[in-house]
Amino acid sequence: MNDARFKRMAKEYEALRSTQNTIMDGLEDVLPAMASAIDANSKGIQENREAIQENREAILVNTSMLQAIIEHLEVPYEEKPPMGFRQG
């Protein structure tokens, strides 16, 4: 009876080791591609941060220009709720 249990345990261990080896072999193939993708994403994130900063600066310039135009034209400022949010 113990012999059958040991054989079953040995087969389970062999299956586990085989699965681990398959996973590790696959990782060796995949890890360089993953590292490359992470580097590319990091560069993309940095470029996006720079673009966001440029957009913020452009918004500030446009806002000040719009404010100057409004003041020049003496357009009265009226506090209104956002579109779609009528008070009533």
Sine and cosine of phi, psi and omega as CSV:
sin_phi,cos_phi,sin_psi,cos_psi,sin_omega,cos_omega
0.00,0.00,-0.70,0.71,0.04,-1.00
-0.89,0.45,-0.56,0.83,-0.01,-1.00
-0.88,0.48,-0.67,0.74,0.01,-1.00
-0.91,0.41,-0.64,0.77,0.02,-1.00
-0.91,0.41,-0.66,0.75,0.02,-1.00
-0.91,0.42,-0.62,0.78,0.04,-1.00
-0.90,0.44,-0.68,0.73,0.02,-1.00
-0.89,0.45,-0.69,0.73,0.03,-1.00
-0.89,0.45,-0.64,0.77,0.02,-1.00
-0.90,0.44,-0.66,0.75,0.02,-1.00
-0.91,0.41,-0.66,0.75,0.04,-1.00
-0.89,0.45,-0.65,0.76,0.02,-1.00
-0.90,0.43,-0.69,0.72,0.03,-1.00
-0.88,0.47,-0.66,0.75,0.01,-1.00
-0.90,0.43,-0.67,0.74,0.03,-1.00
-0.89,0.46,-0.73,0.68,0.01,-1.00
-0.89,0.45,-0.64,0.77,0.02,-1.00
-0.89,0.46,-0.68,0.73,0.03,-1.00
-0.90,0.43,-0.69,0.72,0.03,-1.00
-0.87,0.49,-0.68,0.73,0.02,-1.00
-0.89,0.46,-0.66,0.75,0.02,-1.00
-0.88,0.47,-0.69,0.72,0.01,-1.00
-0.90,0.45,-0.72,0.69,-0.03,-1.00
-0.90,0.43,-0.64,0.77,0.05,-1.00
-0.89,0.45,-0.65,0.76,0.02,-1.00
-0.91,0.41,-0.59,0.80,0.01,-1.00
-0.90,0.43,-0.61,0.79,0.02,-1.00
-0.86,0.50,-0.55,0.84,0.02,-1.00
-0.98,0.18,-0.55,0.83,-0.14,-0.99
-1.00,0.02,-0.56,0.83,-0.11,-0.99
-0.83,0.55,-0.70,0.72,0.03,-1.00
-0.87,0.49,-0.63,0.77,0.03,-1.00
-0.92,0.40,-0.63,0.78,0.03,-1.00
-0.91,0.42,-0.67,0.74,0.02,-1.00
-0.89,0.46,-0.65,0.76,0.03,-1.00
-0.90,0.43,-0.67,0.74,0.02,-1.00
-0.91,0.42,-0.64,0.77,0.03,-1.00
-0.90,0.44,-0.67,0.74,0.04,-1.00
-0.88,0.47,-0.70,0.72,0.01,-1.00
-0.89,0.45,-0.66,0.75,0.03,-1.00
-0.91,0.42,-0.63,0.77,0.02,-1.00
-0.89,0.46,-0.67,0.74,0.04,-1.00
-0.90,0.43,-0.67,0.74,0.03,-1.00
-0.89,0.46,-0.65,0.76,0.03,-1.00
-0.89,0.46,-0.69,0.73,0.01,-1.00
-0.89,0.45,-0.67,0.74,0.03,-1.00
-0.89,0.46,-0.64,0.77,0.03,-1.00
-0.91,0.42,-0.64,0.77,0.04,-1.00
-0.88,0.48,-0.67,0.74,0.02,-1.00
-0.90,0.43,-0.66,0.75,0.02,-1.00
-0.91,0.42,-0.63,0.78,0.04,-1.00
-0.88,0.47,-0.68,0.73,0.02,-1.00
-0.89,0.45,-0.67,0.74,0.04,-1.00
-0.88,0.47,-0.66,0.75,0.02,-1.00
-0.90,0.43,-0.65,0.76,0.03,-1.00
-0.88,0.48,-0.68,0.74,0.02,-1.00
-0.90,0.43,-0.65,0.76,0.03,-1.00
-0.91,0.41,-0.61,0.79,0.03,-1.00
-0.89,0.45,-0.66,0.75,0.03,-1.00
-0.88,0.48,-0.69,0.72,0.02,-1.00
-0.89,0.45,-0.73,0.68,-0.02,-1.00
-0.90,0.44,-0.61,0.79,0.02,-1.00
-0.90,0.43,-0.70,0.72,0.01,-1.00
-0.92,0.39,-0.60,0.80,0.04,-1.00
-0.91,0.41,-0.68,0.73,0.02,-1.00
-0.90,0.44,-0.66,0.75,0.04,-1.00
-0.87,0.48,-0.66,0.75,0.03,-1.00
-0.90,0.44,-0.65,0.76,0.02,-1.00
-0.90,0.43,-0.70,0.71,0.01,-1.00
-0.87,0.49,-0.70,0.71,0.01,-1.00
-0.91,0.41,-0.63,0.78,0.00,-1.00
-0.90,0.43,-0.66,0.75,-0.03,-1.00
-0.99,0.10,-0.08,1.00,-0.02,-1.00
0.81,0.59,0.74,0.68,0.03,-1.00
-0.98,0.21,0.82,-0.57,0.01,-1.00
-0.93,0.36,0.67,-0.75,0.01,-1.00
-1.00,-0.04,0.79,-0.62,0.00,-1.00
-0.82,-0.57,0.84,-0.55,0.00,-1.00
-0.94,0.34,0.85,-0.52,0.00,-1.00
-0.77,-0.64,0.49,-0.87,0.09,-1.00
-0.95,0.32,0.37,-0.93,0.04,-1.00
-0.86,0.51,0.42,-0.91,0.00,-1.00
-0.84,0.55,0.68,-0.74,0.02,-1.00
1.00,0.01,-0.05,1.00,-0.01,-1.00
-0.83,-0.56,0.91,0.41,0.00,-1.00
-0.96,0.29,0.66,-0.75,0.08,-1.00
-1.00,-0.03,0.68,-0.74,0.03,-1.00
0.15,-0.99,0.00,0.00,0.00,0.00
